[in-house]
Amino acid sequence: MIRIFLFSLSVLATGFAFAAEKPNILMISIDDQNDWIGYMGGHPNAITPNIDALAKSGTAFTNAHCQAPLCNPSRTSLMLSKRPGSTGIYGLKPWFRDVEELKDLETLPQYLMSNGYKTYMAGKIYHGGYGRHVGVKGVKEWDEVGPGASGKPFPPQKLVDTPQPHRLVDWGSFPHKDQDKGDWKVASWTVEILDEMPKDKPFLMACGFFLPHVPCYATQKWFDMHPEESTQLPIIKRDDRNDTPRFSWYLHWKLPEPRLEFLEDADEWMNLTRSYLACTSFVDSQVKRVMDALDRNGFGENTIVVLWSDHGWHIGEKEITGKNTLWDDGTRVPLIFAGPGVVAGQVCGKPAELLDIYPTLAELCGLPETKGLEGHSLVPQLKDASAPREFPAITTHNAGNHGIRSENWRYIVYADGSEELYDMVEDPNEWTNLAGEEKYADVIAEHRKFLPKNDMPPAPNSAARVLTYKDGKVNWEGEDIPDGAPIPEITR
């Protein structure tokens, strides 16, 4: 009896000690990953057993959206918990540390470092090579930095002759090994660090995968999992853009990603679909390698895992490919939390935003509140997926263009005032624009209440995919678009 009592005290003491520890954080990001993930139901042929297992172990969001449908502004927003309209970061440039008014803002890893965390990063967390140094402009964010993101190895020549010969806009399979791929190397470094990680200090491990970002290259093994005869093409509606404003074309005016017309004329639609699915399945296998290392090193019970993507990707929907849109295909992303403080086995359909990650992790870790964050903690939904959520998800692509996604509706307003409204219950593919119907005026008014208060012009030295609208004139990457200019077809 005494022995049982002493054993119980020991277990109780251990439990209190464990509870007093700060949880570790494993952040897994995936580049350009849309909703073609098993648990999200975005494509019937998606094969992602490991991401789905992670979803079942925690709370998985099915209505999570990015703050910008482009890498740099999306990732900047997530790491700062500030909207693009509050920073002026809209394009692929500049790095926010190069903007005088922004250079001293405290990012998520800095915040965690100041609260006793050791921070590690590999692959793509910020855009491109931004923020990869242990100290950037005198600002330290990472204690250790691993290999950078890469789509390599590349074939000797492009596999697909796309209308614009951008070397990254390519897809398919060629002879190479999984072990030579950039994402394999990122996962390997993450695994090595976890295998050697000391147990005496909480850590943030940020592991960023490159695929399925173009070029969508996968080894034949992953293509064989998605045979052509049983793989479905994305569901589309012909002439889907007939009821969308002309301004919607300006968001992707002259981009290297080809239109649907090219995919069909060149017989590449199925190839791109299979390539994207294959790359997603490959990344899923790398998620498993990282999760296996977390568990075998005893970190599983006291590590919060958060998995996210920076934005979505079209593969024929709305007659285009790529990102840079304010529809669900361009904004909807996987978002999963698992670990301490998160109820397992939940699927949440409430709106969520990527900039919610920062305040959510702060609350889950029991850390002091940070002032000035624009995201809202998702902890209520992590405890109860049905908990009310008053905030919609808001996506901005260049000043004045906003998408408001609530639980049942998507509202879009462009810089020239043109609008779109979709009933996401009756019309989940966003095929019928209801904005012109008077009976929906109240729905639009309710969503307009959430338009961002800040709508700053582009930050100094902004470049690449930057659109401005002023005095009735549209400017795309420094070039005025004349009234009535023909929409670029971007075909052969």
C-alpha positions in Angstrom: 0.0 0.0 0.0 2.8 2.4 0.9 4.7 1.4 -2.3 1.6 2.2 -4.4 1.2 5.6 -2.5 4.8 6.5 -3.2 4.5 5.5 -6.8 1.4 7.7 -7.1 3.2 10.6 -5.6 6.1 10.1 -8.1 3.7 10.0 -11.0 1.9 13.1 -9.8 5.2 15.0 -9.3 6.4 14.0 -12.7 3.1 15.1 -14.2 3.4 18.5 -12.5 7.0 18.8 -13.7 5.9 18.0 -17.3 3.0 20.4 -17.1 5.3 23.1 -15.9 7.6 22.7 -19.0 7.1 25.0 -22.0 6.0 22.9 -24.9 8.2 22.6 -27.9 7.0 23.7 -31.3 7.4 21.9 -34.7 6.3 24.1 -37.6 5.9 22.4 -40.9 5.2 24.6 -43.9 4.4 23.4 -47.5 4.8 25.8 -50.5 1.9 26.4 -52.9 -0.1 23.6 -51.3 -3.8 23.9 -52.1 -6.6 21.8 -50.7 -5.5 18.6 -52.5 -5.0 17.0 -49.2 -7.0 13.9 -48.1 -8.7 15.4 -45.1 -9.7 18.5 -47.0 -11.4 16.7 -49.9 -10.0 19.0 -52.6 -9.2 16.2 -55.0 -10.5 12.7 -54.9 -7.1 11.2 -55.9 -5.1 13.0 -53.3 -2.9 10.5 -51.4 -1.6 12.1 -48.1 -1.8 9.4 -45.4 0.7 11.1 -43.1 -0.7 14.6 -43.2 -4.2 13.0 -42.6 -2.8 11.1 -39.6 -1.5 14.3 -38.2 -4.9 15.9 -38.8 -6.6 13.0 -36.9 -4.2 13.5 -34.0 -5.2 17.1 -33.5 -7.6 19.7 -34.9 -7.7 20.2 -38.6 -9.2 23.3 -40.2 -11.1 23.0 -43.5 -11.8 26.7 -43.9 -8.3 28.2 -43.4 -7.1 30.9 -45.7 -3.9 32.8 -46.4 -3.5 36.6 -46.0 -2.0 37.0 -49.5 -2.0 34.5 -52.4 1.7 35.0 -53.0 4.8 33.7 -51.1 6.5 36.8 -49.7 3.5 38.8 -48.4 1.8 35.6 -47.1 4.8 34.5 -45.1 5.6 38.0 -43.9 2.1 38.3 -42.6 2.2 34.9 -40.9 5.5 35.6 -39.1 4.5 39.1 -38.0 0.7 38.5 -37.5 0.1 41.7 -39.5 -2.0 42.0 -42.7 -0.4 43.0 -46.0 -2.3 46.3 -45.9 -0.6 47.1 -42.6 2.9 46.6 -43.9 2.7 47.4 -47.6 4.4 44.1 -48.4 2.4 42.9 -51.5 5.0 41.5 -54.0 7.9 39.2 -54.1 10.1 42.1 -53.0 11.0 43.8 -50.7 12.1 41.8 -47.6 10.4 43.5 -44.8 13.7 44.1 -42.9 14.7 46.4 -45.8 11.8 48.7 -45.1 12.8 51.3 -42.5 9.4 51.4 -40.8 9.2 47.6 -40.5 12.8 46.5 -39.9 12.5 46.3 -36.1 9.1 44.4 -35.9 9.3 41.3 -33.7 8.6 38.1 -35.6 7.3 34.8 -34.1 10.8 33.2 -33.8 12.2 36.4 -32.1 9.3 36.3 -29.7 9.9 32.7 -28.8 13.6 33.3 -28.4 12.9 36.1 -26.0 10.8 33.6 -24.0 13.5 31.0 -23.6 13.2 29.0 -26.9 16.0 27.8 -29.0 15.1 28.3 -32.7 15.9 26.2 -35.8 15.0 26.7 -39.4 15.5 24.7 -42.6 14.0 25.1 -46.1 11.4 27.8 -46.9 9.9 29.6 -44.0 10.2 33.2 -45.3 10.2 33.7 -49.1 13.2 32.6 -51.0 16.5 33.3 -49.2 14.9 36.0 -46.9 15.6 35.5 -43.2 17.9 32.5 -43.6 20.8 34.0 -41.7 21.2 33.5 -37.9 21.4 37.3 -37.7 19.7 39.5 -40.3 20.6 43.2 -40.3 21.6 42.8 -36.7 18.4 41.0 -35.8 18.7 37.4 -34.6 15.9 35.1 -35.4 17.4 31.6 -35.6 20.0 29.8 -33.5 20.7 27.3 -36.2 19.9 27.3 -39.9 19.8 24.2 -42.2 19.7 23.8 -45.9 17.7 26.2 -48.0 14.6 25.3 -50.1 15.2 23.9 -53.5 13.3 22.3 -56.4 16.4 20.6 -57.6 17.5 18.4 -59.2 16.4 19.7 -62.5 16.5 17.9 -65.9 19.0 19.1 -68.5 16.2 20.9 -70.3 12.6 21.9 -69.4 10.1 19.1 -69.9 7.2 21.3 -71.0 7.5 24.0 -73.6 5.3 26.6 -71.8 4.2 29.9 -73.5 6.6 31.9 -71.3 9.9 30.1 -71.0 10.3 30.6 -67.2 12.6 27.8 -66.0 10.6 27.2 -62.9 7.3 26.8 -64.7 7.7 23.1 -65.5 6.4 19.7 -64.4 6.7 16.0 -65.0 9.1 13.1 -64.2 12.6 12.5 -65.3 15.3 10.0 -63.9 16.5 11.2 -60.5 16.4 10.0 -56.9 14.2 11.1 -54.0 17.3 11.4 -51.8 18.7 14.1 -54.1 15.7 16.3 -53.9 15.8 19.6 -51.9 12.9 18.6 -49.7 14.6 15.3 -48.8 17.6 17.2 -47.6 15.5 19.6 -45.6 13.8 16.7 -43.9 17.1 14.9 -43.3 18.6 18.0 -41.6 15.5 18.4 -39.4 15.6 14.7 -38.5 19.3 15.0 -37.6 18.7 18.0 -35.3 15.8 16.2 -33.6 18.0 13.1 -33.0 20.6 15.3 -31.3 18.3 17.8 -29.7 19.0 18.5 -26.0 16.0 18.0 -23.6 16.7 20.9 -21.3 15.4 23.8 -23.4 12.2 24.2 -25.4 12.6 24.6 -29.1 11.0 25.9 -32.2 11.8 23.8 -35.2 10.6 25.4 -38.5 10.8 23.0 -41.4 9.7 24.4 -44.8 9.2 22.2 -47.8 9.4 23.6 -51.4 7.1 21.2 -53.3 4.5 21.2 -54.8 5.7 24.6 -55.9 6.8 24.6 -59.6 8.7 23.0 -61.0 6.5 20.0 -60.1 9.1 17.3 -60.6 8.6 13.9 -58.9 10.3 10.6 -59.4 8.3 7.9 -61.2 7.4 6.2 -57.9 5.0 9.0 -57.0 3.5 9.3 -60.5 2.7 5.6 -60.4 0.6 6.3 -57.4 -1.6 8.5 -59.6 -2.1 6.6 -62.9 -3.6 8.6 -65.7 -6.5 6.2 -66.3 -7.9 6.7 -62.8 -6.9 10.3 -62.1 -9.6 12.9 -62.4 -9.0 16.4 -63.9 -10.2 19.3 -61.8 -13.9 20.1 -62.1 -14.4 23.4 -64.0 -17.1 25.4 -65.7 -16.5 26.6 -69.2 -16.6 30.4 -69.5 -16.4 30.7 -65.7 -15.0 34.2 -66.0 -18.0 35.6 -67.8 -19.6 36.9 -64.6 -16.4 38.1 -62.9 -15.2 41.7 -63.1 -12.5 42.6 -65.6 -10.4 43.7 -62.6 -10.0 40.1 -61.6 -7.8 39.6 -64.6 -5.4 42.3 -63.5 -4.3 40.3 -60.5 -2.5 37.8 -62.8 -2.1 40.0 -65.9 1.1 38.8 -67.4 2.3 35.9 -65.3 4.5 32.9 -66.4 1.9 30.4 -65.2 -0.1 29.3 -68.3 -3.8 29.5 -68.9 -6.1 26.5 -69.1 -6.3 27.1 -72.8 -2.6 26.2 -73.1 -2.9 23.1 -70.9 -5.7 21.8 -73.2 -4.1 22.7 -76.5 -0.8 21.2 -75.5 -2.4 18.1 -73.9 -0.7 19.0 -70.6 -3.6 19.3 -68.2 -3.5 15.7 -67.0 0.3 15.8 -66.8 0.2 18.9 -64.6 -2.6 17.4 -62.4 -0.6 14.2 -61.9 2.6 16.1 -61.3 1.0 18.2 -58.6 -0.6 15.2 -56.9 2.7 13.2 -57.1 4.7 16.1 -55.6 2.1 16.4 -52.8 2.4 12.7 -52.0 6.2 13.0 -52.0 6.0 15.9 -49.5 3.6 13.9 -47.4 6.3 11.2 -47.1 8.8 13.8 -45.8 6.3 14.9 -43.2 6.3 11.3 -42.0 10.1 11.3 -41.7 10.0 14.4 -39.5 7.1 13.2 -37.4 8.8 9.8 -36.9 11.9 11.6 -35.6 9.9 13.7 -33.2 8.2 10.6 -31.7 11.2 8.3 -31.4 13.2 11.1 -29.6 10.4 11.4 -27.0 9.2 14.8 -28.0 5.7 13.8 -29.2 3.8 14.4 -25.9 5.2 17.9 -25.3 5.4 19.3 -28.8 2.8 21.4 -30.5 2.8 20.6 -34.2 1.4 23.2 -36.6 1.3 22.4 -40.4 0.4 25.1 -42.9 0.7 26.2 -46.5 1.3 29.8 -47.7 -1.5 29.9 -50.3 -3.5 27.8 -52.7 -3.0 27.0 -56.4 -5.2 26.8 -59.5 -4.9 23.9 -62.0 -7.5 25.0 -64.6 -10.1 26.4 -62.3 -11.2 29.9 -63.4 -9.4 29.3 -66.7 -5.9 29.7 -65.2 -3.1 28.0 -63.3 -1.1 29.3 -60.4 -1.9 31.6 -57.5 -2.5 35.4 -57.3 -6.3 35.1 -56.9 -8.9 35.9 -54.3 -11.0 32.7 -54.9 -10.9 29.6 -52.7 -8.6 27.8 -55.0 -6.0 30.6 -54.5 -6.5 31.2 -50.8 -7.6 27.9 -49.1 -4.8 26.0 -47.3 -4.3 23.1 -45.0 -3.9 24.2 -41.3 -3.4 21.6 -38.6 -2.6 21.9 -34.9 -1.8 18.9 -32.7 -0.2 18.4 -29.3 -0.6 19.8 -25.8 -3.8 21.9 -25.4 -5.3 20.7 -28.7 -8.3 18.3 -28.8 -7.6 15.3 -31.0 -9.9 14.1 -33.8 -11.5 17.4 -34.5 -12.3 18.9 -37.9 -13.2 22.6 -37.8 -15.1 24.5 -40.5 -14.9 27.9 -38.8 -12.9 30.5 -40.7 -9.2 30.6 -39.8 -6.3 32.8 -41.0 -2.6 32.1 -41.2 -1.8 35.2 -39.1 -3.7 33.5 -36.3 -0.8 31.1 -35.9 1.4 33.6 -33.9 -1.2 34.4 -31.2 -2.4 30.8 -31.1 1.1 29.4 -30.3 1.7 32.2 -27.8 -1.5 31.2 -25.9 -0.9 27.4 -26.2 2.6 27.9 -24.8 1.4 30.1 -21.9 3.6 33.0 -22.9 3.0 36.7 -22.3 0.7 38.5 -24.7 2.4 40.5 -27.5 0.8 43.8 -28.4 0.0 44.8 -32.0 -0.8 41.4 -33.4 -3.6 41.4 -35.9 -4.4 37.7 -35.8 -6.8 36.1 -33.3 -6.0 33.0 -31.2 -7.6 29.8 -32.4 -7.4 28.2 -29.0 -11.2 28.2 -28.5 -11.6 26.1 -31.7 -8.7 23.9 -30.7 -10.6 23.0 -27.5 -14.0 22.8 -29.2 -14.3 22.9 -33.0 -17.8 24.2 -32.8 -16.9 27.2 -30.7 -18.2 30.4 -32.2 -15.8 32.5 -34.3 -16.8 36.0 -35.1 -13.9 36.8 -37.5 -13.9 35.8 -41.1 -10.7 35.0 -43.1 -9.4 38.0 -45.0 -7.1 37.8 -48.0 -5.5 40.8 -49.7 -3.7 40.8 -53.0 -2.2 44.3 -53.6 -3.8 47.4 -52.1 -7.6 47.6 -52.4 -8.3 44.0 -53.4 -9.7 41.9 -50.7 -11.5 38.6 -50.3 -13.7 38.0 -47.2 -14.4 34.3 -46.4 -16.9 33.6 -43.8 -18.3 30.2 -42.9 -20.9 30.2 -45.7 -19.9 33.1 -48.1 -17.1 34.5 -50.1 -17.1 38.2 -50.8 -14.5 39.9 -53.0 -14.1 43.6 -53.7 -11.5 45.0 -56.1 -9.7 48.3 -56.1 -12.0 49.8 -58.6 -15.1 48.9 -56.5 -16.2 45.9 -58.6 -17.5 42.9 -56.5 -18.1 39.2 -56.4 -20.3 37.2 -54.0 -20.5 33.4 -53.8 -22.8 31.1 -51.7 -20.2 28.6 -50.6 -22.8 26.1 -49.3 -24.8 26.0 -52.6 -22.0 26.9 -54.9 -18.7 25.7 -53.5 -16.9 26.0 -56.9 -17.7 29.7 -57.0 -19.4 29.4 -60.4 -22.2 32.0 -59.9 -21.4 35.6 -58.9 -24.4 36.9 -56.9 -23.0 40.4 -56.3 -25.4 42.1 -58.7 -28.5 40.7 -57.1 -30.3 43.2 -54.7 -31.5 40.4 -52.4 -27.9 39.8 -51.3 -27.2 43.4 -50.4 -27.4 42.7 -46.6 -24.9 39.8 -47.0 -22.5 42.1 -48.8 -22.9 44.8 -46.2 -22.2 42.3 -43.4 -19.0 41.2 -45.0 -17.8 44.7 -45.9 -17.7 45.5 -42.1 -14.6 43.3 -42.0 -12.6 45.0 -44.8 -9.1 45.8 -43.4 -8.8 49.2 -41.8 -5.3 49.7 -43.3 -4.7 49.7 -47.0 -1.2 51.0 -47.4 0.4 51.6 -50.8 3.2 49.2 -51.7 6.3 49.5 -49.6 9.4 51.3 -51.2 11.2 49.2 -53.8 8.2 46.8 -54.2 8.6 44.6 -57.2 7.3 41.4 -58.9 3.5 41.0 -59.2 2.7 44.4 -57.8 -0.5 46.0 -59.0 -1.6 49.6 -58.2 -4.8 51.5 -59.0 -5.0 55.2 -58.7 -7.1 57.9 -60.3 -8.9 55.3 -62.4 -5.6 53.9 -63.8 -4.2 50.4 -63.4 -0.5 49.8 -63.3 1.0 46.4 -63.5 4.7 46.1 -62.4 5.4 49.6 -63.5 3.5 49.5 -66.8 0.1 51.2 -67.2 -2.7 49.1 -68.6 -4.7 51.1 -71.1 -8.4 51.2 -70.8 -9.9 48.3 -72.8 -6.5 46.6 -73.3 -7.0 43.0 -74.5 -6.6 40.4 -71.8 -3.3 38.5 -72.4 -4.1 35.0 -73.6 -0.6 33.7 -72.8 -0.7 30.9 -75.3 1.7 29.6 -77.9 
